[in-house]
Amino acid sequence: MKKMVFLTLFILISVASVVLGYKYGSQRSLYVARKNPADIEIINKEVSRSGQDFSLFWDVWDKLVSRYLERPVDQQKMLEGAISGVEKSLESTESAANSL
């Protein structure tokens, strides 16, 4: 009977330690990432030749770069993803891709 109580208590303490450690670690990494934002400079933010306002795009870009937990942020991958998203938003992506 004593062994059963000891084993149950040991399992409960172990599970509680794992859960609390995970919660503490995930909160700590989020705190560190927000306290130490990545130093990234974006160039060529001017208005496009077509007159389209890209301020929303750059606001979202800046927020993603400053809040994304995995550092450093791969800006080339983000740029390629943005271009891919623009192509996919068009009805005829094949003609758009061929014109590049």
MARZANU-170616 format. One record per residue (C-alpha): residue in three letters; z, y, x. Coordinates in steps of 0.2 Angstrom, whole numbers, plus 5000, padded with zeros to 4 digits. Layout:
N
<res:Ala; pz:Z; py:Y; px:X>
...
REM end
This chain:
100
<res:Met; pz:5000; py:5000; px:5000>
<res:Lys; pz:5004; py:5012; px:5014>
<res:Lys; pz:4988; py:5008; px:5023>
<res:Met; pz:4978; py:5012; px:5006>
<res:Val; pz:4987; py:5029; px:5005>
<res:Phe; pz:4984; py:5033; px:5023>
<res:Leu; pz:4965; py:5028; px:5022>
<res:Thr; pz:4963; py:5039; px:5006>
<res:Leu; pz:4972; py:5054; px:5013>
<res:Phe; pz:4961; py:5052; px:5029>
<res:Ile; pz:4945; py:5051; px:5019>
<res:Leu; pz:4950; py:5067; px:5009>
<res:Ile; pz:4954; py:5077; px:5024>
<res:Ser; pz:4938; py:5071; px:5033>
<res:Val; pz:4927; py:5076; px:5018>
<res:Ala; pz:4936; py:5093; px:5016>
<res:Ser; pz:4934; py:5097; px:5034>
<res:Val; pz:4915; py:5093; px:5034>
<res:Val; pz:4913; py:5104; px:5018>
<res:Leu; pz:4923; py:5118; px:5025>
<res:Gly; pz:4915; py:5118; px:5042>
<res:Tyr; pz:4898; py:5118; px:5034>
<res:Lys; pz:4902; py:5133; px:5023>
<res:Tyr; pz:4910; py:5142; px:5037>
<res:Gly; pz:4895; py:5139; px:5049>
<res:Ser; pz:4882; py:5144; px:5036>
<res:Gln; pz:4891; py:5160; px:5032>
<res:Arg; pz:4894; py:5164; px:5050>
<res:Ser; pz:4875; py:5161; px:5055>
<res:Leu; pz:4870; py:5173; px:5040>
<res:Tyr; pz:4883; py:5186; px:5047>
<res:Val; pz:4876; py:5185; px:5064>
<res:Ala; pz:4858; py:5186; px:5059>
<res:Arg; pz:4861; py:5202; px:5048>
<res:Lys; pz:4872; py:5210; px:5062>
<res:Asn; pz:4859; py:5207; px:5075>
<res:Pro; pz:4842; py:5211; px:5068>
<res:Ala; pz:4827; py:5206; px:5078>
<res:Asp; pz:4819; py:5221; px:5087>
<res:Ile; pz:4801; py:5221; px:5081>
<res:Glu; pz:4789; py:5235; px:5082>
<res:Ile; pz:4774; py:5236; px:5070>
<res:Ile; pz:4759; py:5246; px:5075>
<res:Asn; pz:4744; py:5251; px:5064>
<res:Lys; pz:4754; py:5255; px:5048>
<res:Glu; pz:4742; py:5269; px:5043>
<res:Val; pz:4733; py:5270; px:5026>
<res:Ser; pz:4718; py:5259; px:5025>
<res:Arg; pz:4700; py:5265; px:5025>
<res:Ser; pz:4698; py:5260; px:5006>
<res:Gly; pz:4713; py:5272; px:5002>
<res:Gln; pz:4724; py:5257; px:4997>
<res:Asp; pz:4743; py:5260; px:4999>
<res:Phe; pz:4751; py:5246; px:5010>
<res:Ser; pz:4768; py:5253; px:5009>
<res:Leu; pz:4775; py:5239; px:4998>
<res:Phe; pz:4767; py:5226; px:5010>
<res:Trp; pz:4776; py:5234; px:5025>
<res:Asp; pz:4792; py:5236; px:5015>
<res:Val; pz:4792; py:5217; px:5012>
<res:Trp; pz:4787; py:5214; px:5030>
<res:Asp; pz:4801; py:5224; px:5037>
<res:Lys; pz:4814; py:5215; px:5025>
<res:Leu; pz:4808; py:5198; px:5029>
<res:Val; pz:4808; py:5201; px:5048>
<res:Ser; pz:4826; py:5209; px:5047>
<res:Arg; pz:4833; py:5196; px:5036>
<res:Tyr; pz:4825; py:5180; px:5041>
<res:Leu; pz:4837; py:5168; px:5049>
<res:Glu; pz:4826; py:5159; px:5061>
<res:Arg; pz:4824; py:5171; px:5076>
<res:Pro; pz:4812; py:5176; px:5083>
<res:Val; pz:4801; py:5179; px:5069>
<res:Asp; pz:4783; py:5173; px:5073>
<res:Gln; pz:4773; py:5188; px:5068>
<res:Gln; pz:4756; py:5180; px:5072>
<res:Lys; pz:4760; py:5166; px:5059>
<res:Met; pz:4766; py:5180; px:5046>
<res:Leu; pz:4750; py:5189; px:5049>
<res:Glu; pz:4739; py:5174; px:5047>
<res:Gly; pz:4748; py:5169; px:5031>
<res:Ala; pz:4746; py:5186; px:5024>
<res:Ile; pz:4727; py:5185; px:5027>
<res:Ser; pz:4726; py:5168; px:5020>
<res:Gly; pz:4735; py:5174; px:5004>
<res:Val; pz:4723; py:5188; px:5002>
<res:Glu; pz:4709; py:5176; px:5004>
<res:Lys; pz:4717; py:5164; px:4991>
<res:Ser; pz:4719; py:5179; px:4979>
<res:Leu; pz:4700; py:5182; px:4978>
<res:Glu; pz:4690; py:5172; px:4965>
<res:Ser; pz:4677; py:5166; px:4978>
<res:Thr; pz:4687; py:5162; px:4994>
<res:Glu; pz:4672; py:5153; px:5001>
<res:Ser; pz:4661; py:5169; px:5001>
<res:Ala; pz:4675; py:5179; px:5008>
<res:Ala; pz:4679; py:5167; px:5022>
<res:Asn; pz:4660; py:5166; px:5027>
<res:Ser; pz:4659; py:5185; px:5027>
<res:Leu; pz:4673; py:5186; px:5041>
REM end
